[in-house]
Amino acid sequence: MKMAWWVFMSLLTVQIVLVQFMAEEFLAGHYDDLHYYFWSLGFMFLVTIITYIFFRKADKVLN
């Protein structure tokens, strides 16, 4: 399960960076770029959910 931990942490890091970029773009007044970050954040959330399900099932198979 160590591999799952590092994958989750890297995906979480990417999501934090995307939220930071969204906040910076919002505060700078560049509202037309926000939807790119929104879709990127949604995609990363979806990848995180799929990865969690994969590692949960892989852990059940190994035990």
CORDAPE-V666045 format. One line per field, one symbol per residue. phi: phi as a letter, one per 20 degrees, with the letter a starting at -180 (. if undefined). psi: psi as a letter, one per 20 degrees, with the letter a starting at -180 (. if undefined). burial: 1 if it has 16 or more other C-alpha atoms within 10 Angstrom, else 0. Layout:
phi: ???
psi: ???
burial: ???
This chain:
phi: .fffgffffffffffffffffffffffeneffefffffffffffffffffffffffffffffe
psi: ihggghgghghhgghgghhghggghghijmhiihhghghgggghgghggggggghghhhhhh.
burial: 000000010010011001100100100000000100100110011001001100100000000
